Amino acid sequence: MQPDEIAEILARPLSQELLARDLTRLAYVAKDGTPRNVPIGFTWNGSEIVMCTAPNAPKLHALRHNPMVALTIDTEVHPPKILLLRGRAELDLVEGIPEEYLQANGTYEMTPEQRVEWEAEIRSLYDSMVRIVVTPTWAKLIDFETTLPSAVEELVRRRAERRRA
């Protein structure tokens, strides 16, 4: 997929709405060759998805071996709104707590006092974190109104062809 095609999809209002959410599902291949799909907080900085994790997280071993990932950001309503992304995970060890981690967790409902306690707990737990940075190399937005999964698009096309025949 060309960068301008990806940029056009990501610039759509619905994509921007989904990129403003706080949770994605990160899919990758574990070192044993089996698939994994884990929920993880994220931030969108305008060109990259940034996720943060503990330096001893098992997914890091797998991502060092095979950095290709897929991400899903969606809604819980019907019909769902879905943003699918693919890319390569770049890993960056950061001393302390990355600002993106604090931003990603800033959307949870907490009182100011709870936020202070939470941040103090996080800072006491982590000496460092790993930023997982993904620049999308492929994107698809599905809203079930103007865009559909490719298999459903094909079925709709075939039905229209049969009706014309």
C-alpha positions in Angstrom: 0.0 0.0 0.0 1.3 3.4 -0.9 2.0 6.0 1.8 -0.5 8.5 0.3 -3.2 5.8 0.4 -2.5 5.1 4.1 -2.5 8.8 4.9 -5.8 9.3 3.2 -7.4 6.5 5.2 -5.9 7.7 8.5 -7.0 11.3 7.8 -10.7 10.3 7.6 -12.8 11.6 10.6 -13.7 8.1 11.7 -10.1 7.0 11.6 -9.1 10.0 13.7 -11.9 9.2 16.1 -10.6 5.6 16.5 -7.0 6.7 16.7 -8.1 8.9 19.7 -9.2 5.8 21.6 -7.0 4.3 24.3 -6.9 0.6 23.6 -5.8 -1.4 20.6 -5.3 -5.1 20.1 -1.7 -6.0 19.1 -1.3 -9.2 17.0 2.0 -10.8 16.5 3.6 -14.2 16.1 5.2 -15.7 19.2 8.6 -17.3 19.1 6.9 -20.7 19.1 5.2 -19.8 15.8 1.7 -19.4 17.3 -0.4 -16.2 17.0 -0.9 -13.8 19.9 -3.4 -11.0 20.2 -3.2 -8.8 23.3 -5.0 -5.6 24.3 -2.6 -2.7 25.0 -2.9 1.0 25.6 -1.6 3.3 22.9 -1.2 6.8 21.7 -1.3 8.2 18.1 1.2 10.9 17.5 0.1 11.8 14.0 2.3 9.3 12.2 2.9 6.4 14.6 1.1 4.2 17.1 3.1 4.2 20.3 2.6 1.5 22.9 4.6 1.0 26.1 5.3 -2.2 28.1 7.6 -3.6 30.8 11.1 -4.5 29.6 10.5 -8.2 30.7 7.2 -8.5 28.7 7.2 -11.8 26.7 5.9 -10.0 23.6 9.3 -8.2 23.3 11.2 -11.5 22.6 8.7 -12.3 19.9 8.8 -8.8 18.4 12.6 -8.9 18.3 12.4 -12.1 16.4 9.6 -11.1 14.0 8.7 -7.4 14.2 5.7 -7.6 11.8 2.4 -6.7 13.6 -1.3 -6.1 13.1 -3.4 -3.7 15.1 -7.2 -3.5 15.5 -8.9 -0.4 17.0 -12.7 -0.8 17.1 -15.9 0.2 18.8 -18.3 -1.9 20.9 -21.5 -0.9 19.1 -23.3 -2.4 16.2 -22.3 -2.0 13.5 -18.8 -1.8 14.7 -16.4 0.8 13.4 -13.0 -0.9 12.8 -9.5 0.4 11.9 -7.1 -2.3 10.9 -3.4 -1.4 10.7 -0.2 -3.4 9.8 3.4 -2.4 10.3 6.7 -3.2 11.7 7.4 -2.7 15.5 10.4 -0.7 16.4 11.5 -1.2 20.0 13.0 1.6 22.1 14.1 1.1 25.7 13.4 4.3 27.7 14.6 5.1 31.2 11.7 5.9 33.5 8.1 6.2 32.2 7.6 7.4 28.6 5.2 10.3 28.3 3.2 8.2 25.8 2.4 5.7 28.6 1.1 8.5 30.8 -0.9 9.9 27.9 -2.4 6.5 27.0 -3.6 6.0 30.5 -4.8 9.5 30.9 -8.2 8.7 29.4 -9.2 6.4 32.2 -11.7 7.9 34.7 -9.8 8.8 37.8 -10.1 11.6 40.2 -7.1 13.9 40.4 -6.2 12.2 43.7 -6.4 8.8 42.1 -4.3 10.0 39.2 -1.5 11.2 41.5 -1.6 7.9 43.4 -1.6 5.9 40.2 1.3 7.8 38.7 3.4 7.5 41.9 2.7 3.7 41.9 3.8 3.4 38.2 6.9 5.5 38.8 7.9 3.3 41.8 7.3 0.1 39.8 9.1 0.8 36.5 12.8 1.8 36.3 12.4 1.7 32.5 9.9 0.7 29.8 10.0 -0.3 26.2 8.2 1.9 23.6 6.8 -0.2 20.8 6.5 2.1 17.8 4.5 1.1 14.7 4.4 3.2 11.6 1.4 1.9 9.5 2.4 0.3 6.2 -1.2 -0.8 5.5 -4.6 0.5 6.7 -8.2 -0.3 6.2 -11.2 1.4 7.7 -14.5 -0.5 8.0 -17.7 1.2 8.9 -20.2 -1.1 7.4 -21.9 1.9 5.7 -19.3 3.1 3.1 -16.7 0.5 3.6 -16.9 -3.3 4.2 -14.5 -6.2 4.8 -13.0 -7.2 1.4 -14.8 -10.6 1.4 -18.1 -8.9 1.9 -17.3 -6.3 -0.8 -16.6 -9.2 -3.2 -20.0 -10.8 -2.3 -21.8 -7.5 -2.9 -20.1 -7.1 -6.3 -21.0 -10.7 -7.3 -24.6 -10.2 -6.3 -24.8 -7.0 -8.4 -23.3 -8.8 -11.4 -25.9 -11.6 -11.0 -28.7 -9.1 -10.9 -27.4 -7.4 -14.0 -27.2 -10.7 -15.9 
